[in-house]
Amino acid sequence: MKKIRKRLTYANVMSSIAVFLVIGGASAFAASHLGKNSVGTKQLKNNAVTTAKIKKNAVNGAKVKNGSLTGADINLGTLGTVPSAGNSNTVGGNSVVVINFQGSPVTGPTQILNLDGFTLTASCNAGDETVVLANGPTGSRLQSTGQDSFSPAENKDAVFTDTLTPTSNVNLLFEDDDLVVGNTQFSLGNGGRPVSVVWEAEGFGASSGPHCTFTGYAIG
């Protein structure tokens, strides 16, 4: 220790301190003035980048790996309905389509169903009558019947044909009843998947609101 103290001079101490200051200052300068593209994945500590470190809206679709997001990552409540399927859903592999026609005299032909080639077109004529025309693939079958709202209920508007075409325009409602509840079955002659329609039809003169209605759902 005496030998070391003899060799320590003011100049030695100050030069040593200066060296440490230069080294420390250079390190701090380098850390605060990183060159462009000088930090890569190897320089980032695991879990160092947190949500708070990411700028709002900085991550877009181009930055997300294809197939990396699953249903668990998405708030389904924020997703809208696809416009072209606004009245359609799928249950057990079958399409379920909501039918909702409301018209006043004179409402022209309006397609209210198109499922597997089977179509329904509704209109409201000048006499407050609901008119619903059915069409389907050539050679397909149609069977339809309804019941009125009277007691006892009577079967109404029974229809059957096994020669349906895309332009048959088979009328499902022959009589001007106040309220009819019915069921229509479409099927293909070659054993194709059937389409079933459960519906309620009404035609009446009203001071306000729709004069003609045809509502229900189809599954097929």
Protein Blocks (a to p, Z undefined) as FASTA:
>chain_A
ZZmmmmpcfklmmmmmmmmmmmmmmmmmmmmmccehkacfklpcghkacfklpcghkacf
klpcghkacfklpcfklpccdfklmmgcceehiacdddddddddddddddfbdeehiacd
ddddfkopacddddddehiacddddddfbdcdddehiacdfkbcfklopafblbacfbdc
dddddddfklpacddddddddddddfedjfbdceddddZZ
